[in-house]
């Protein structure tokens, strides 16, 4: 009986030691983010509150308010704007966004998250994930579309933007007779 008691005590202590060392190991990994940093061009850091995320917020707010003239100032002259794979100049894209208000009421963005990535090669991109919604003026149906966009910045201005979303419901609502 004494041997079984000693065995149980040793087993319990060894279990605690294993759990303790596992806990220490994961804790040390959490505190070693320094080892994850590197100097590769596509590495860097991310901020979700900076001047670039604020400019993207300004752009999205201007769109919702149908005041696109206030959004034009974030773009450099000759900036390119991709809507899915259609290339246009930013000014044309901004005007096209304003046209959407002819077809939809209650345009809104929800589930918005944006963050700016500062890469080691000095490139700066702001990414934004969102859900767009609007109510068709023709049939009163509310449609939604998830989207993703990135803004590439140089000298404090957006020089290129890419906006991706499934336009099927949006286009269908605009073509209702």
Buried (B, 14 or more C-beta within 10 A) or exposed (E): EEEEEEEEEEEEEEEEEEEEEEEEEEEEEEEEEEEEEEEEEEEBEEEEEBEBBBBBBBBBEBBBEBEBEEBBEBBBEEBBBBBEEEEBBBBEBBBBBBEBBEBBEEBBBEEBEBBBBBBBEEBBBBBBEBBBBBBBBEEEEEBEBEBEBBBBBEEEBBBBBBBBBEBEBBEEBBEEE
